[in-house]
Amino acid sequence: GVFIADATITLIRRLARGERPADAHREHAYQRLTRSWGSHRSVSAAAVAVTLILALLATAATVMPSLLLPSLCAACILVGGLLVAIERYAPM
């Protein structure tokens, strides 16, 4: 999910700016974080951690339907916070 979201957001941004999506670039969040953090391993570990948290939220909502709305809210806050942090701390 993390990598699909990264690819989708990057594609939408490039199309909105009128850029050709197939042209080479270094704008994916994964690439930006790798340059900022200096390590593929740490970025991959963070992606795995986020994926696990989202999976736990989805599982909680599945097991207890009353947790659907809180889980969805938590997931949105997590992903939104990550997007803000990436924009702020891993510039293009």
N, C-alpha and C positions, 0 to 999 in steps of 0.2 A: 503494500500500500504506500509506503514512504516513497519508493522510487517511481511508482505510477503517478503519484501526486506531483512529484518533482518534475517529471517529464511533461505532464499536462499543464502545469503552471508555466513552465518555461516556454512551451509551444504557444500558449495563449498570449504571453507577453510578446513573443517575437512576431506573431501575426498582428497584434495590436499596433506594433511599431512599423508594420509594413515590411518586415524582413522575411526573407525566404527561409522557411523552416528547415530545408535540407542543407543550408550553408553551414560550414564549420563554425563553432563558437565555443565559449567556455563559460556559459551562463547558468548551467544547472547548479542547484543548491549543493549537490554532492561535490562538484568541482570547486565551487567557491569555498566550501568548508574545508576541503582538503588543502587548498592553498593557504587558508587562514590558520588551520590547525597543524598543518605540516605532516599529516599522516592519514593514509587510507584506512588503516586499522581502527583508529579512534572514530572516524566518521562512520565506518561500517558498524562498529560497536554501538554507537549512538542510534543508528537506524534500526538495529536489532532491538535495542531497548525500547524505542518508541513503538515499534511493531508489537512487541510483547505487551506493552501497556494497553495499546488499542485492542489487542486480542483478549486481554483480561476484561476490559470494559464490555466488549461484545459478548463474551461468555457470561458475564454477570447479568447482562440484559436478557440473554437467552434463558438462563436458569431462573431468574426472577423478573418477569415482565414489568414489575413495578419499578425496576431500576433502568428501564429503557430511556426515559427522559433524562435522569441524572447522568447516565453513562454517555448519552449523546452530547449533553452539555460539557461534560468533562473532556470528551474527545475533541470537541470544537475548541475548547479553551487550550488544550494541549497543542493542537495543530496550529491554531492561530498564534499562540505564543512562540512556537518554533519559527513560524514565518516571520514574525516581527524580529526575533533574535537574529535570524539569518540575514535579513535586510540590514540590520544595524551593525552586526559584528563580522559579516563576511561580504564586504562590498564587491561589486563586479569589477 
